[in-house]
Amino acid sequence: MATTTLFSTATASSVSVRFPSNSFKGSVQILVVKRPIRQASLKSLSISTVRASKSSPDIVHDPISLMKFGLDNLGPQKGAKKKRKRKGRGIAAGQGNSCGFGMRGQKSRSGPGIMRGFEGGQTALYRRLPKLRGIAGGMRAGLPKYLPINIKDIESAGFKDGDEISLESLKEKRLINPSGRESKLPLKILGEGEVTVKLNIKARAFSTAAKEKLEAAGCTLTTLPGRKKWMKPSVIKNIARADEYFAKKRAAAESAAT
């Protein structure tokens, strides 16, 4: 019966183990089956002791000494990674028949489905709210209408008394360098800064602060006319006839008054 017994009780002696199908003949220590000590994981790092099974005596180990952490053995915690549910691949997969869309109703049909914001036919919320006009409603801020320049920039350019300030003179001084669409825009003077010389300024527009400061400094301001708006020839003819008519009426009224 010694040939059929593999493991006996734990003693200090050794036995000869023989297997009918194996030619190995030797003696080994009597083996005692013990459950392996639980290895430390990322969750068990906060625990100060790791104990063996109940059948063996309590053994205290340092959890860090049981396992060396590196980039090759780190991984997500159990339950952190969940496989996605495969739909339409048989009822054993969980959602294989109707894929979670049910059997009745508009949302179970094929196609793109209902539009966003649809409320079943009633007036949707985005249609009940008032429109936002201007920039808040999605319109852009608009294109600039002028080439602006401040008084302080003109003062720092070194102009002298009696010099003429215009779009061409500012380009020569390189105070402005318009390009593209801006090259066709007129000049506008803004009121930031102070001026100490008397200048002859020609521009399409002046801000209120700039006009007050320049007039107080004794500058001469000339407002240039804007570009005429295109009109149909018939409209131009009617305007000319109306001007002629009202001019005759004014002349008749003046002659009657005298």
C-alpha positions, 0 to 999 in steps of 0.5 A, a space after each residue: 500500500 506504500 506505492 499508492 499513498 502519495 501524502 501522509 501525515 506531517 512527520 520529519 521522516 522521508 518516504 519512497 514514492 513510486 508511480 506505476 507509470 513513472 520510472 522515478 525512484 527517490 525520497 521526498 519530504 512529506 508534503 503538507 498542503 497549505 493554502 497560499 498566502 494572499 498577495 497584497 493588492 492595491 486595495 490591501 495597501 492600507 491594511 497593516 497585516 496579511 494573515 494566512 488561512 485558518 488551518 495554519 498559524 497566524 503569520 504577519 507579513 509586510 504587504 509591500 514586501 510581498 509584491 513589487 509594483 511596477 509598470 508591468 503589473 499595474 492594472 485597473 481595479 476589479 470592476 473598474 472596466 466593464 465590457 459593453 453589452 453587445 446588442 443584436 447578437 442573440 437573446 443570450 447576450 442580454 439585448 439581442 432581440 429588440 436591442 433595448 428599444 422595445 417593440 412598440 412606438 415611434 422610438 422602436 422603429 428604424 430610421 433617424 428617430 425624432 428630432 431633438 427638441 420634439 415634444 410630441 406635436 405640441 409647440 416645442 420650447 425653442 419655439 415658445 421662447 422669444 427670439 434673441 436679436 442681434 449678436 445674442 441671437 447669433 448675428 455677427 458683430 458687423 464690420 467696421 465702418 471707419 479707420 479709427 485713430 486717437 488724438 494721442 497718436 497724432 500728438 506723438 507723430 510730431 506734427 507742427 502748427 498748421 499741418 494738415 491731418 488726413 488719411 494720406 498724411 497718416 499713411 505717410 507717417 505710418 500711423 495707420 496701415 490699412 489693407 484689404 477691405 480697410 483700405 476703402 474705409 474713411 477716417 475717424 478721430 477718437 478723443 483719447 489723449 491731448 493735443 497741444 498744436 493747432 492742426 487742420 484735420 480732415 476726416 469723415 467723422 469725429 467723436 464727441 470728446 475728440 471734437 471738444 478737445 480739438 476745438 478747444 486747442 484751436 484746430 480746424 475740423 473739416 468733415 468730409 462727405 461720405 460716399 453716396 448710396 447707389 440709387 436707381 436712375 428713376 429714383 434720382 429723377 424723382 428726387 430731382 423733380 421734388 427738389 425743383 418743386 419745393 425750391 419753386 414753392 420756397 421762392 414763391 413764399 419768399 417773394 410773397 413775404 417781401 
